[in-house]
Amino acid sequence: MPNIANDPNRKSWIEVPENSDFPIQNIPFGVFITKDDVVTIGTRIGNCAIDMGALQQLGYFEGIELTDDMFMQDTLNDFISDGKKTWRLVRNRLAELFDANNPKLRDNKSHREVVIFKVEDIEMLLPVQIGDYTDFYSSKEHATNVGKMFRDPENALLPNWLHLPVGYHGRSSTIVPSGVPVHRPLGQTMPADATSPIFGPSRLVDFELETAFITTDANVMGERISVDEAEDHIFGMVLFNDWSARDIQKWEYVPLGPFLAKNFASSISPWIVTMDALEPFRCASPKQEPTPLPYLQQTGNKAFDINLEVYIQPENGTESLVSKSNFKYMYWTMAQQLAHHTVNGCRVNSGDMMGSGTISGPTEDSFGSMLELTWGGKNPIKLNDGSERKFINDNDTVIIKGYCKNENVRIGFGECSSKLLPVIEK
């Protein structure tokens, strides 16, 4: 089935500002509350949010096999379960409907009034009910930097790292959409000059620049997904800030790995950008040496050229750019991550989320965490207002932005923005 929604020459009758993340070639999917307190599934073009539940009720998806309430739900899980053919049919229909040359909705004022909202008049929600969340550790640069800081610099990567996509199972209950603030966590730490642990607020709260992908119902228990088929089970991607408490993490992570240092909060961008929309931005991934085992060997371009930026905004201050990276630097691809995740027969369901792991590039300004940018706090970053940061301060807002761009079109994710509030005092 052709992917006609990606036509770079297509224009919309909805105005799209220059350098918008959301041209008609994007057509992401999300869930929002309208100004009338109606929860609906929708999409976005320019600065307009589009109520797909209203479109369905008005008959604009006629001819596509959908349940009667498909877009009148509060999550995308059922839509994602319908699979790639349905995703593409719906996205193609939306592209046709909002094409500048199509008068069907464009010239129907009464329909437009119940379908189209200004983005400032809606509230974005989590797009999916996340049943399970896995976080990977797939940036060679990030893993090397962390290994140099905390282990032997001459053997920064652990022996298994170049052979498999390392990961751990996270906590989905504290994943929140962009705009929802998070609180500084409490926990145990072991100060350098102490002989026993202390309890209190984390002093080293950090961001992690990541993306995440959302899966469909990929397999049944006991069945594995091949690396060649893996992308057919990936609906799309979001920006992801996997907040971390480095001092809690340092004390607790041996022998079993991340726990309270990671599960207190994670933030995602609310619009899921489909793999179809990202198709024009495929690129080669880094050369893998040694060659992975056969079940992880892949052919073709499995990486994506996604520009990523991180900003810190102090309370009542302006944004300061602190990192510029790119998703293409990831050593292990999404296809390899999903193939490895299921090689033991682990079941993957609609709405499951897989974090990329911190995305760091080869230069110091492309590192994906404060841990690396300040090298453990030894080299503070100066912000635009003259203040310095070793890690994230209370009332700082961390903003992640991401977009793809070629000579024809720009496809973006919007923002993943979240403010760090002080500890909740009991």
C-alpha positions in Angstrom: 0.0 0.0 0.0 1.5 3.4 -1.0 2.5 5.9 1.7 0.9 8.9 0.0 0.9 11.0 3.1 4.7 11.6 2.7 4.3 13.5 -0.6 6.7 16.4 -0.1 4.8 18.6 -2.6 1.5 18.3 -0.6 0.2 21.5 1.0 -2.5 21.9 3.5 -5.5 24.3 3.7 -4.5 24.7 7.4 -1.8 27.3 7.7 1.5 25.8 8.7 4.2 28.3 10.1 7.7 28.2 8.6 9.9 25.6 10.4 6.9 24.0 12.1 7.4 20.5 13.4 3.9 19.6 12.1 3.5 20.0 8.4 0.9 17.9 6.6 3.6 15.3 5.9 3.9 14.5 9.6 0.4 13.7 10.9 1.4 12.4 14.3 -1.1 10.8 16.7 -2.0 11.8 20.3 -4.8 12.1 22.9 -6.1 15.4 24.2 -8.9 17.1 26.1 -10.9 19.7 24.2 -12.1 23.0 25.6 -15.5 21.3 26.1 -13.8 18.6 28.4 -14.1 15.9 25.7 -11.2 13.4 25.6 -10.4 12.4 22.0 -7.7 10.9 19.8 -6.3 13.4 17.4 -3.6 14.6 15.1 -1.9 17.9 14.5 -1.2 20.2 11.5 0.6 23.4 12.1 -0.8 25.0 15.3 -4.1 23.2 15.0 -5.2 20.0 16.8 -7.7 17.9 14.9 -10.4 15.8 16.7 -10.4 12.4 15.0 -13.3 11.2 17.1 -15.4 14.0 15.6 -14.1 13.2 12.1 -15.1 9.6 12.6 -18.6 10.5 13.8 -19.0 12.7 10.8 -18.1 9.9 8.4 -14.7 11.0 7.2 -13.2 7.6 7.7 -15.8 5.8 5.7 -14.4 2.8 3.8 -11.7 2.0 6.5 -12.5 -0.9 8.8 -12.6 0.7 12.2 -14.6 0.0 15.4 -17.3 2.6 15.9 -15.6 4.2 18.8 -12.0 3.8 17.6 -11.1 7.5 17.9 -13.4 8.3 20.8 -11.2 6.6 23.4 -8.7 7.9 25.9 -5.7 6.0 24.6 -4.3 4.9 21.2 -3.8 1.3 22.3 -6.7 -0.2 20.2 -5.8 1.8 17.1 -2.2 0.7 17.5 -3.4 -2.9 17.9 -5.0 -2.7 14.4 -1.6 -2.8 12.8 0.4 -1.1 10.1 -2.1 -1.4 7.3 -4.8 0.5 9.3 -2.2 3.1 10.5 -1.3 3.9 6.9 -4.9 3.9 5.7 -5.9 6.5 8.3 -2.8 8.6 7.9 -3.3 8.6 4.1 -7.0 9.6 4.5 -6.0 12.5 6.8 -3.4 13.7 4.3 -6.1 13.7 1.6 -8.7 15.4 3.7 -6.5 18.3 4.7 -4.9 18.7 1.3 -5.2 22.2 0.0 -7.0 21.0 -3.1 -9.7 19.0 -1.2 -12.8 21.1 -0.5 -14.8 18.4 1.4 -13.9 19.6 4.9 -12.2 22.8 3.9 -15.5 24.3 2.7 -17.7 22.9 5.4 -17.7 25.5 8.1 -20.0 23.7 10.6 -17.8 20.6 10.5 -14.6 22.5 10.8 -15.8 24.2 14.0 -16.2 20.8 15.8 -13.1 19.2 14.3 -10.3 21.8 14.6 -9.0 23.4 17.7 -6.1 25.8 18.4 -3.4 23.9 20.3 -3.4 26.4 23.1 -7.1 25.5 23.7 -6.4 21.8 24.4 -4.6 19.8 27.0 -2.4 16.9 25.9 -2.6 13.6 27.7 -0.5 10.4 27.7 -1.1 9.0 24.2 -1.1 5.3 25.3 -1.7 3.2 28.3 1.8 2.0 28.9 1.6 -1.5 30.2 5.4 -2.2 30.2 8.4 0.0 29.8 11.9 -1.1 29.0 14.9 1.2 28.9 18.0 0.4 26.9 21.6 1.5 27.2 22.5 1.7 23.5 24.8 4.7 23.0 28.4 3.6 22.8 29.6 7.2 23.6 27.4 7.4 26.7 28.3 3.9 28.0 32.0 4.7 27.4 31.8 8.0 29.2 30.0 6.4 32.2 32.5 3.6 32.2 35.4 6.0 32.3 34.0 7.9 35.2 33.0 5.0 37.4 35.2 2.1 36.3 38.5 1.5 34.6 39.0 4.1 31.9 41.0 1.5 29.9 38.1 -0.9 29.9 35.1 1.5 30.0 32.7 -0.9 28.3 31.7 -4.0 30.1 32.4 -7.3 28.2 28.8 -7.9 27.1 28.1 -4.3 25.8 29.3 -4.8 22.2 27.5 -8.1 21.9 23.9 -7.3 22.9 21.6 -4.3 23.6 21.8 -3.9 27.4 18.5 -3.0 29.0 16.4 -3.1 32.1 12.6 -3.1 32.9 11.5 0.3 34.2 8.3 1.6 35.9 5.4 2.8 33.7 3.3 4.3 36.6 5.4 7.5 36.8 5.7 8.2 33.1 4.0 11.6 32.4 3.4 13.8 29.4 5.3 17.0 28.6 4.2 19.9 30.8 3.6 17.8 33.9 6.1 18.8 36.6 8.1 16.2 38.6 9.4 16.3 42.2 13.0 15.9 43.4 13.1 12.4 44.9 14.1 11.2 48.3 16.3 8.2 48.9 19.4 6.6 50.3 22.9 7.9 49.3 26.4 7.2 50.4 28.4 10.5 50.6 32.1 10.3 49.8 33.1 11.1 53.4 30.5 8.8 55.1 30.8 5.3 56.6 27.1 4.5 56.4 24.2 5.7 54.1 22.1 8.7 54.8 18.5 9.5 53.8 17.3 12.7 52.2 16.7 14.5 48.9 18.8 13.6 45.9 21.4 16.3 45.3 22.3 15.1 41.8 19.1 15.0 39.8 19.9 14.7 36.1 18.1 14.5 32.8 18.7 11.8 30.2 18.2 12.7 26.5 16.4 9.8 25.0 13.8 8.8 22.5 11.3 6.0 22.9 9.4 3.8 20.5 5.8 2.5 21.0 5.0 -1.1 19.9 1.9 -2.9 18.7 0.9 -6.4 19.8 4.0 -8.0 18.5 4.0 -11.6 19.5 2.6 -14.3 21.8 4.5 -15.6 24.7 7.3 -17.9 23.5 7.5 -16.4 20.1 10.4 -14.2 19.0 10.5 -11.3 16.5 13.2 -11.3 13.9 15.4 -8.2 13.4 14.0 -8.0 9.8 10.4 -7.9 10.9 10.9 -5.8 14.0 10.0 -2.4 12.5 6.6 -3.7 11.3 5.7 -3.8 15.0 6.8 -0.3 15.9 4.1 2.3 15.7 6.2 5.4 16.2 8.5 7.5 18.4 8.4 10.1 21.1 11.0 12.3 22.8 11.9 11.0 26.3 13.5 12.4 29.4 14.4 9.6 31.7 15.0 11.6 34.9 17.8 10.2 37.1 19.1 10.7 40.6 22.8 10.0 40.2 23.7 9.9 43.9 20.9 7.4 44.7 21.8 5.4 41.6 25.5 5.2 42.6 24.6 3.6 46.0 21.8 1.3 44.9 22.6 0.0 41.4 25.0 -2.8 42.4 24.2 -5.7 42.0 20.8 -5.5 40.2 20.9 -2.1 38.5 18.5 0.9 38.3 15.7 1.1 40.8 14.6 4.2 42.9 17.1 6.4 41.1 15.1 6.0 37.9 11.5 5.1 38.7 10.4 8.4 40.3 9.7 10.2 37.0 10.0 10.0 33.2 8.6 12.5 30.8 7.6 12.0 27.1 6.5 14.3 24.3 2.7 13.8 23.7 2.6 13.4 19.9 3.7 10.0 18.5 5.5 10.5 15.2 4.9 7.4 13.0 7.6 5.3 11.4 5.9 6.1 8.1 6.5 9.8 8.7 10.2 9.2 9.6 10.8 7.0 6.5 12.6 9.8 4.5 15.2 10.2 7.2 16.7 6.8 7.3 20.4 6.6 7.5 23.2 4.1 8.2 24.0 3.2 11.8 27.5 3.0 13.2 29.6 0.0 12.1 29.3 -2.8 14.7 32.5 -4.5 15.6 32.6 -7.4 16.5 29.8 -8.6 14.1 26.7 -9.3 16.3 25.4 -12.9 16.6 23.2 -13.9 13.6 19.8 -13.0 15.3 21.0 -9.4 15.6 22.5 -9.0 12.2 20.6 -6.4 10.0 20.8 -5.1 6.5 19.8 -1.7 5.1 19.6 1.6 6.8 18.0 1.1 10.3 19.0 4.4 11.9 17.2 7.7 11.6 18.7 11.2 11.3 16.9 13.0 14.2 18.4 16.2 15.5 18.1 16.5 19.3 18.5 19.5 21.5 18.3 20.0 25.3 17.6 23.3 27.0 17.6 24.3 30.7 15.3 27.1 31.7 15.7 28.5 35.2 12.6 29.8 37.0 11.7 33.3 35.5 14.7 32.9 33.1 15.4 32.2 29.4 16.3 28.8 27.8 19.9 27.9 27.5 21.0 25.3 25.0 23.2 22.7 26.8 23.3 19.8 24.4 23.0 19.0 20.6 23.0 15.4 19.7 21.4 13.0 17.1 19.6 9.7 17.2 21.8 8.4 14.4 24.7 8.0 16.8 23.0 5.0 18.6 25.1 1.9 18.3 22.1 -0.5 18.7 19.1 0.2 16.5 15.4 -0.1 17.4 15.1 -3.2 15.3 17.9 -4.9 17.2 16.5 -3.8 20.5 13.1 -5.3 19.8 14.6 -8.5 18.3 16.8 -9.0 21.4 13.9 -8.1 23.8 11.8 -11.0 22.3 14.5 -13.6 21.5 13.7 -15.4 24.8 10.0 -15.4 24.0 9.1 -12.3 26.0 5.6 -11.0 25.0 5.3 -7.4 23.8 1.9 -5.7 23.8 0.2 -2.7 22.2 1.3 0.5 23.9 4.5 -0.9 25.4 7.3 1.6 25.4 11.1 1.1 24.8 13.5 3.8 25.8 16.6 4.3 23.6 18.9 5.0 26.5 20.8 8.2 26.8 21.8 9.5 23.4 25.3 11.0 23.4 27.4 12.0 20.4 31.1 12.0 19.9 31.8 15.6 21.0 31.5 17.2 24.5 28.6 19.4 23.4 26.6 16.4 22.2 26.6 14.5 25.5 23.1 13.5 26.6 23.2 14.0 30.4 24.5 16.5 33.0 26.6 13.6 34.3 28.6 13.7 31.1 28.3 17.4 30.2 29.8 18.4 33.6 31.9 15.3 33.9 30.3 14.3 37.3 30.0 17.9 38.4 33.7 18.8 38.0 33.0 21.2 35.1 29.9 23.3 35.7 27.8 24.6 32.7 27.2 28.3 32.6 23.6 29.3 31.5 22.6 32.5 29.7 21.7 34.3 32.9 25.2 33.7 34.3 24.3 31.0 36.7 26.0 27.7 36.7 24.7 24.1 36.9 26.4 20.9 37.8 23.1 19.1 37.9 19.4 20.2 37.8 18.2 22.7 40.4 14.8 23.0 41.9 12.4 24.9 39.6 14.6 24.4 36.5 12.7 23.3 33.4 14.4 20.8 31.1 13.2 21.0 27.5 14.0 18.4 24.9 13.3 19.2 21.2 13.7 16.9 18.2 13.3 17.2 14.4 14.3 15.7 11.1 15.0 17.9 8.1 16.0 17.4 4.5 15.8 19.6 1.4 12.0 18.9 1.1 10.4 18.8 4.5 10.9 19.1 8.3 9.3 16.6 10.6 9.4 17.2 14.3 8.2 16.0 17.7 7.4 19.2 19.4 8.7 19.4 22.9 9.3 17.2 26.0 9.3 19.8 28.7 9.1 19.2 32.5 9.9 21.4 35.6 11.7 19.9 38.6 9.9 20.9 41.8 11.3 20.5 45.3 10.8 17.4 47.4 7.2 17.0 48.6 7.4 17.6 52.3 5.2 15.2 54.3 
